[in-house]
Structure formats: C-alpha cells, structure tokens
C-alpha cells in the first residue's frame, strides 16, 4: 500500500501531515489551492457523488499529496467559510479506504483526524454575511490527508453516479488526473512530465530510506548525524517503594538535580538506564531493589518494539540534557530546545560551512493584533532514529514564541501568529539551521555524552543524482498560498 514516509516541511518546520501545526497552517486559508480542497461533508453511500471526491484524490496523489478539509461551505466562488460538521455526521476512515480502493488500481493509505475549533476570531476583517456563517453548524471539523503516490494512480473502473435520474460519468479506467490551481483535471503533456519527474524523485527517496539508492552522482546532505558510539548494555532493576517526591529528594542528595538531569525511565515496574546499577557509586543504584538488577545487550533491546521505545526515550533525554548544559533551554511540552533572550535581540557565534558568523536566535517583535511585544526564537527538536541497525540523531529546526524571552506561549492565538510569522520570517537555509544547532550542542566538535555515546558533527551525506524529495517542499507552499490582501501584518520591533 502506497503511503508517504517521513513528514512534510512547511516553512522550515518538519512535522506530521495531520499535526496541530499543519492544521493551523491550512485553516488560515479560505481559498482552495493545488494541495487544499474544502468540502461541506463527504458521502460514501452507493448512490452518492463520491466519484467526484475520488477524482480529487487521484489528482492530489499524482500531484504530490494534499488535504481535504470537511466542514467548510462555499460562500462565493472559491471562498469557503468554516461552518462545521453536524454532530450526527459519522465518518469511518476505513470505509473511505475501501470505497476509494474499489476505484483505484493501487490502494492508497489515507490519514484522517477530527478537531474542534472556534473560528469566530480568525477573520476579523471579513464581511458580516461571512462572519454569520462561521461555526453556524458546530465547532467540529475533519481533515483527510492524501499522501503522494509512488506510482501513477489511475482508476480501475468507471466512476459514475446519478444526477436527476441521469448517469454522470466522472472518469473512465486509466484516466489520469492532476491538480492545476484549484481544479482536478486531465494533465497536459507538460504536467505529465512533472508527474513523471515527481515519481522518479519519490521512488528515489524511498530507495534512499531503504538503504538501496537507485542512482549515485552528486553529494546531498541530510539532517541526520550518525551516532558513532552507543552504549553497549542496558541496566534495569525493580524500583523500590518510593514515591516521586522521595526519589527527587534522594537524587538531590546525590547531587542529581534538577529533574531534567535524570538519566532513566520507568518500564514495567523497573528503572531502566545506561548506567551500571550494580555500581554502588551510581545514584540510581539506590533506587532499585538489590538482587533484581539485570544487564542486557542494547542490541537485544532494539529488536523489541516496546523496549526500543524505552531506549529511544532515554537516548533523547541524554541529548536534551547535554544541550541544556550548554545553556540551551527546554520547552517541556513538545521538547523543543531554544535560547532564552534577556535583551531585544540575542545572537550566538558559530562557525558555519563557510566562515565564522553570528546567528540571531531570538528577537523581539510587535504584534498589532495583540497590541504587545513578544519574542520569536529559533528552536529545534532532537530525535534518535534507528535505520538498518544504525543509530542517528535527527535535528529538526523549528521556532517558538515567548512572552518575555523565556516564558513560552502556546494558545490558539499564538498558533495563528506562528503561521503568519512563517510567511514573513521564511528563509530556505534549512541545512544551515541544522548545522548551527549541531555546532552549538558539540561546540564545533563531535558530541560526547558520558563515556558511552559519541555523535558525529558532520551530517550524513549521500552521492546521488538528485536530492531527497520531501512530500511537499516548503517553497511550494510559500509560492502557492495566496496572500490575504487585508490580512494582519506582523512587524519587527
């Protein structure tokens, strides 16, 4: 079954296709686009106009992926208002899967989620007749993510339904569809060439992820850094009958504080760590019952999915702890790491690929909508991955908004602000941001954590004829999202 692998990138932020960030990004628009379609509802019954929806899905998938938002009503030509879904609306993603697959030569794996949102404050400059319709049905909405296909996706049979007693045929077997602007159309020869080019890149990307790249010519760089040295063993033992307060107090006596210094995770009544629990000098040895301590090879733990999640979380904690020792702060809800700001602007020195330079990591700016100043911070998310029995550190550049240079804000207004700020603060130096953060964590050298983990300072590179294709490149979003002529502006302070 064809399914997108990895995330998507929107304005330098790599994320999952149905994350809150993506949904916030999509719902700022009232107009359809090559990757976005609005529908009031969706009907999967046999007599319904579902072939029209199927045509859109074929077009999205051949184009490179897209989203269908449910709960929007067309207000006027290509302007849609979020009215909401009725509370008795029932939608089962598996039924959509089955219905579409019955028309397609290849199955396609959809993602679907629902969310609730009050949009009444999102369009302050809209006309009254538009505002009156907002959330007029409910605050319930749905979104379908259509992934990019890895093969040309075409119908296997006729797509037809009845209109006023007459049959309407939407497509025939082997028809090809593509997104042109807001329409799902039969592609021109130029557009067919674009589909072929995308499929070539998509399959090349999949071949890279499988460890067997199809072509090798030039050097491309990733946001992955090989972990050259890993812990050999995992230690675990049954936790003593302590509550959390007692554990924190005991570890503080052992000079292990604050809490983000903790290098262990609870699992099935055990404390798991890379530190030798049989060594009485380890502060964690005092938290486990003697005689229950076990040592097992890390190589065995990564074979079990449940145990691997435990190991992965401990590794991620180790990396976050190391970064925080360098003066980088942690946003503890989504585990983003960032530099706080004391002044209007904060800059950090680093050695880029070309020369020593200063990078702005935080700056103060004025938000007219909120009538106050806030801070914008570059940030990143660190995550350990395992491919083909090798470990890598993945660096995902991002950004966050704070109230005073330190206190992070995350309410819905800020979510909309982040999206708007993305348009104005956009820059394409994705690799440069990745290299900046790895430089800061390791101070320009390989990152050494304890005596059991070493992370390369150099990104994984590949010799290839083309770069990795993300499902929908950030520049594509930037070019195709129309600017709102009456939209609010965000100015630097």
Buried (B, 14 or more C-beta within 10 A) or exposed (E): EBEBEBBBBBBBBBBBBBBBBBBBBBBBBBBBBBBBBBBBBBEBEEEBBBBBBBBBBBBBBBBBBBBBBBBBBEBEEBEBBBBBBEEEBEBEBEEBBEBBBEBBBBBBBBBBBEBEBEBEEBBEEBEEEBBEBBBEBBBBBBBBBBBBBBEBBBBEEBBBBEEEEEEEEBBEEEBBBBBBEBEBBEBEEEBBEBBEEBBBBBBBBBBBEEEEBBEEEEEBBBBBBBBBBBBEBBBBBBBBEEEEEEBBEBBBEBEBEEEEBBBBBEBEEBBBBBBBBBEEEBBBBBBBEEEBBEEEEBEEBBEEEEBBEBBBBBBBBBBBBBBBEEEBBBBEEBEBBBBBBEEBEBBBEBEEEEEEEEBBBBBBBEBEBBEEEBBBBBBBBBBBEBEEEBBBBBBBBBBBBBEEBBEBBBEEBBBBBBBBBBBEBBEEEBBBBBBBBBBBBBEEEBBBBEEBBBBBBEBBEBEBBBBBBBBBBBEBBBEEBEEBEEEBEBEEB
